[in-house]
Amino acid sequence: MTEKKHFTGYIGTYTKGDSEGIYSFTLDTDNRTIVDVKVAAKLENPTYLTISSNNRYLYSVVKEGDTGGLAAFSINDNGELTAINSQFSEGASPCHVSVDSKNNYVFSANYHKGTVESALLNQEDGSLQPAVSIFKHEGSGPDPRQEKAHTHYAGVTPDEKYLAVVELGTDALITYKINDNGTLEKVNLLPIKAGSGPRHLAFHPKGKYAYIMTEFSSEVIALHYHPENGHFTEIQYISTLPEDFTENNQGSAIHISADGRFVYAGNRGHNSIALFQINQESGELSFVEHTSTEGDWPRDFEIDPSEKFIVASNQESSNIVLYSRDESTGRLTLLQSDITVPYPVCVKFLRN
């Protein structure tokens, strides 16, 4: 089997300035460059994307006038996107979207509404159906930005029996059971340290551990996942910042290498990616290094399918950055930082 030389990626953006929607690009692994950046779909504020496990469909959050929702696209053989359909409701658009591995269900988290939603997907064409469950969270936190619930992430657990939902406004990790008809049933709530502002979550590939990135306290929280009941327990809190950094920082994305050895966490303000090594016996993290994102406000980054590169997106400096990744140490080396994409947010790759 020959090693794949080119990988197709997609970038969700804020459509302000000259941004037009979702952009696509090609990662050329031979020449170690990003090429062929172009508009893949024109729509308003497609800030977060997800791709079905079979690479056939892309789902995006979207805004249209005073409504928000999700948009579905089919992915052609050449990586081009063709619109399938959209589902909208009154008010702000979601901030996060995910699907299960069989493409039966789509889940979204809405920061402004403080809601999590689930919907069924049409198996024949990947189209979006109306929501079957909507849960509105209540509460607040000690930070002024936690005046109400702000749901920021909703993704399936490794066994796909549950949905893990991260609540930034109320400092909580909420677990819902996913019923066969796509409806959700609340089963657990884990309180997170008050004022930390939990934002995103990533599961260890072996399913035993999970890691939350906090937005306000700039920490990674290591957790045990208990698949028998969908509960979580805390293991550790560890800062993503140098001790002497005192300026404004907001944690952003978190991702784990496929071998389960390394966690990467984004810092907006410090403008860096923090690297941690995972203790496979305890799940605890130890800090390795910070790498500059060569731009301002790194909203997201993604490890490519070969695991040899990372692509990061700097929202406020409108550039994406390419690094090579040492698979044995996890460390990053800058390759390219002058790739222009207006107001980039989310980075996703087609799977290998």
C-alpha positions in Angstrom: 0.0 0.0 0.0 1.5 3.3 -1.1 1.5 6.2 1.4 -1.0 8.9 0.5 0.8 12.1 -0.6 -2.1 14.6 -0.5 -4.8 15.3 2.1 -7.8 17.5 1.6 -8.7 19.9 4.5 -11.5 22.3 5.1 -11.6 25.6 7.1 -14.7 27.1 8.7 -14.6 30.9 9.1 -16.3 34.0 10.3 -17.7 35.7 7.2 -16.5 39.2 8.0 -14.0 41.1 5.9 -13.5 39.2 2.7 -14.3 35.8 4.0 -16.9 34.0 1.8 -17.6 30.8 3.8 -15.9 27.4 3.9 -12.5 27.1 2.4 -10.7 24.0 1.2 -7.0 23.3 0.9 -4.5 20.5 0.0 -1.7 19.4 2.3 1.2 18.2 0.1 3.1 15.9 2.4 6.0 15.4 -0.1 6.7 19.1 -0.4 5.5 19.8 3.1 3.3 22.7 2.0 -0.3 23.8 2.0 -1.5 24.5 -1.6 -4.7 25.2 -3.5 -6.6 27.3 -0.9 -10.0 28.2 -2.3 -13.7 28.8 -1.4 -15.5 25.5 -1.2 -19.0 26.7 -0.2 -20.4 30.2 0.2 -22.5 30.6 3.4 -22.7 32.9 6.4 -20.5 32.2 9.5 -19.7 28.5 9.0 -17.5 28.6 12.0 -17.5 24.9 13.0 -17.5 21.8 10.7 -17.6 18.1 11.0 -17.1 15.3 8.4 -18.8 11.9 8.3 -16.5 8.9 9.0 -17.0 7.7 5.4 -15.9 11.1 4.0 -19.1 11.5 2.1 -20.7 14.4 4.0 -19.7 17.6 5.6 -21.9 19.4 8.2 -21.5 23.0 9.1 -23.0 25.5 11.5 -24.6 28.4 9.6 -26.3 31.7 10.1 -29.0 33.1 7.8 -30.5 36.5 8.8 -32.0 36.2 12.3 -31.9 32.4 12.2 -29.2 29.9 12.8 -28.8 26.2 12.2 -26.9 23.5 10.3 -26.1 22.9 6.7 -25.3 19.6 5.0 -23.0 19.1 2.0 -22.0 16.1 0.0 -18.2 15.8 -0.7 -17.4 15.0 -4.3 -14.4 12.8 -5.3 -12.3 15.9 -6.0 -13.2 17.4 -2.6 -15.7 19.9 -3.9 -18.8 20.5 -1.8 -22.4 20.3 -3.0 -25.2 21.7 -0.8 -27.8 19.1 0.3 -30.1 21.0 2.7 -30.2 23.1 5.8 -32.3 23.3 9.0 -32.8 26.6 10.7 -34.5 27.9 13.9 -35.0 31.4 15.3 -32.0 33.0 17.1 -28.2 32.5 17.0 -26.5 29.7 15.2 -24.8 26.8 17.1 -21.0 26.9 17.8 -20.3 23.2 17.6 -21.5 20.3 15.4 -20.7 16.6 15.5 -22.0 13.3 14.1 -21.7 9.7 15.2 -19.6 7.2 13.2 -22.5 5.6 11.4 -24.0 9.0 10.4 -27.3 8.3 12.1 -27.3 11.4 14.2 -26.1 15.0 14.3 -25.6 16.9 17.5 -25.1 20.6 18.0 -24.2 22.9 20.9 -25.5 26.5 21.0 -23.4 29.0 23.0 -25.9 31.8 22.9 -29.0 29.8 23.6 -27.4 27.4 26.1 -28.9 24.4 24.4 -27.9 21.0 23.0 -29.8 19.5 20.1 -29.9 16.1 18.4 -31.4 15.3 15.0 -31.6 12.3 12.7 -29.7 12.1 9.4 -31.2 10.7 6.3 -29.2 7.5 5.5 -29.9 7.7 1.8 -28.5 11.2 1.1 -27.1 12.5 4.3 -29.7 15.2 4.6 -30.5 16.9 7.9 -33.9 16.2 9.6 -35.5 18.6 12.2 -34.3 18.3 15.8 -35.8 15.5 17.9 -34.3 16.7 21.2 -33.6 20.1 22.5 -32.3 20.6 26.1 -31.9 24.1 27.5 -29.4 24.4 30.3 -29.9 26.7 33.2 -27.5 28.4 35.7 -24.5 30.7 35.8 -20.9 31.0 37.0 -18.7 33.5 38.9 -17.1 34.9 35.8 -18.9 37.9 34.3 -19.0 36.0 31.0 -21.0 33.2 32.7 -24.2 35.2 33.2 -26.1 32.3 31.9 -25.6 28.8 30.3 -23.3 28.8 27.3 -23.2 25.3 25.8 -19.9 24.9 23.8 -19.4 21.3 22.8 -21.4 18.1 22.2 -19.7 14.9 21.0 -20.3 11.2 21.3 -18.4 9.1 23.8 -16.1 6.4 22.4 -18.8 3.7 22.8 -21.4 6.1 21.2 -24.0 5.3 23.8 -23.7 8.7 25.3 -23.3 12.4 24.3 -20.7 14.4 26.3 -21.8 18.0 26.6 -19.5 20.8 27.8 -21.2 23.8 29.5 -18.9 26.8 29.6 -21.5 29.1 31.3 -22.3 26.8 34.2 -18.9 25.0 34.6 -20.3 21.5 34.0 -19.8 18.3 31.9 -23.2 16.9 31.2 -23.8 13.3 29.9 -26.9 12.4 27.9 -27.9 8.9 26.9 -28.5 8.6 23.1 -31.7 6.7 22.4 -32.2 4.7 19.2 -34.6 7.4 17.9 -32.0 10.1 18.4 -33.6 11.6 21.5 -31.4 12.5 24.5 -31.9 11.5 28.1 -29.8 13.3 30.8 -27.9 10.8 33.0 -25.1 12.7 34.8 -23.6 16.1 35.6 -20.0 16.6 36.7 -19.4 20.0 38.2 -16.1 21.6 36.9 -14.0 24.1 38.9 -16.1 27.3 39.3 -15.1 30.1 36.9 -12.9 27.8 34.7 -15.2 28.0 31.7 -14.9 24.5 30.2 -15.0 24.7 26.4 -14.0 21.6 24.4 -13.3 17.9 25.1 -11.2 15.2 23.5 -11.3 11.5 24.3 -8.2 9.3 24.5 -8.3 6.7 21.7 -8.5 3.9 24.2 -11.6 5.4 25.6 -10.5 5.3 29.3 -9.6 9.0 29.6 -11.0 12.4 28.4 -9.5 15.8 28.4 -11.3 19.2 28.7 -9.8 22.5 27.6 -11.0 25.4 29.8 -11.4 28.8 28.2 -11.2 31.1 31.3 -8.6 29.4 33.5 -6.5 28.1 30.6 -6.2 24.6 32.0 -6.5 21.0 30.7 -8.6 18.8 33.0 -7.8 15.1 32.8 -10.8 12.8 33.4 -11.6 9.1 33.8 -14.5 8.0 31.6 -16.7 5.3 33.0 -18.5 3.7 30.0 -20.8 1.5 32.2 -22.8 4.5 33.2 -21.5 7.5 31.2 -20.0 9.2 34.3 -16.7 11.0 34.5 -14.3 11.6 37.5 -11.6 14.2 37.7 -7.9 13.2 37.7 -5.9 16.4 37.3 -5.9 20.1 36.4 -2.8 21.5 34.6 -2.2 25.0 33.2 -1.6 25.5 29.5 0.3 28.8 30.2 3.8 29.7 31.4 3.8 30.8 35.1 5.0 34.3 34.2 2.3 35.0 31.6 -0.2 37.5 33.1 -2.0 38.9 30.0 -5.4 38.0 28.6 -5.6 34.4 27.5 -8.6 32.2 26.4 -8.2 28.5 25.9 -9.4 27.2 22.6 -9.1 23.8 21.0 -7.8 20.5 22.3 -6.8 17.4 20.3 -5.0 14.1 21.0 -2.6 12.1 18.8 -4.0 8.9 17.4 -1.5 6.8 19.4 -2.9 8.3 22.6 0.5 9.7 23.8 0.1 13.4 23.4 -2.4 16.2 24.1 -2.3 19.5 22.3 -4.1 22.6 23.6 -4.6 26.0 22.0 -4.0 29.4 23.8 -5.6 32.5 22.4 -3.7 35.5 23.8 -0.4 33.7 24.5 -0.9 32.6 20.9 0.6 29.1 21.3 -0.1 25.4 21.2 0.8 23.7 24.5 2.0 20.1 24.3 1.6 17.5 27.0 2.6 13.9 27.3 0.0 11.4 28.7 0.9 8.9 31.4 -0.8 5.8 30.0 -1.2 4.2 33.4 -2.8 7.2 35.2 -4.0 9.5 32.4 -2.1 12.4 34.0 -0.4 15.0 31.8 3.1 16.4 32.0 4.0 19.6 30.2 6.5 19.4 27.3 6.6 22.7 25.4 4.9 25.7 23.9 5.0 26.4 20.2 4.1 29.9 18.8 1.2 29.9 16.4 2.8 32.7 14.3 -0.3 34.8 14.4 -3.1 36.1 16.6 -5.9 34.2 18.3 -5.5 30.6 17.4 -9.0 29.3 17.4 -8.4 25.8 16.3 -5.8 23.3 14.9 -5.9 19.8 13.6 -3.5 16.8 13.3 -3.5 15.6 9.7 -4.4 11.9 8.9 -0.7 10.9 8.6 -0.1 12.3 12.1 3.1 13.9 10.7 1.7 17.5 10.5 -0.5 20.0 12.4 -2.4 22.9 10.8 -3.4 25.8 13.1 -5.8 28.6 12.3 -5.2 32.2 13.6 -8.6 33.9 13.6 -7.5 37.6 14.0 -4.4 37.6 11.8 -6.2 35.6 9.1 -3.5 33.0 8.5 -3.2 29.3 8.8 0.1 27.7 9.9 1.7 24.3 9.0 4.0 22.4 11.3 5.7 19.1 11.0 5.1 16.8 14.0 7.7 14.5 15.5 5.6 11.3 16.2 8.0 10.1 18.8 8.3 13.3 20.9 5.1 15.1 19.8 7.1 18.3 19.2 6.3 20.7 16.4 8.5 22.4 13.9 7.3 25.4 11.9 7.1 24.9 8.1 4.8 27.6 6.7 3.0 30.5 8.3 2.0 32.8 5.4 -1.1 31.0 4.2 -3.9 33.5 4.0 -7.4 32.5 5.0 -9.8 35.2 6.2 -10.9 34.8 9.8 -10.3 31.1 10.1 -11.9 29.1 12.9 -12.2 25.4 12.5 -9.9 23.0 10.7 -10.9 19.5 9.6 -9.4 16.9 7.3 -10.9 14.1 5.2 -10.0 10.9 6.9 -7.3 8.7 5.3 
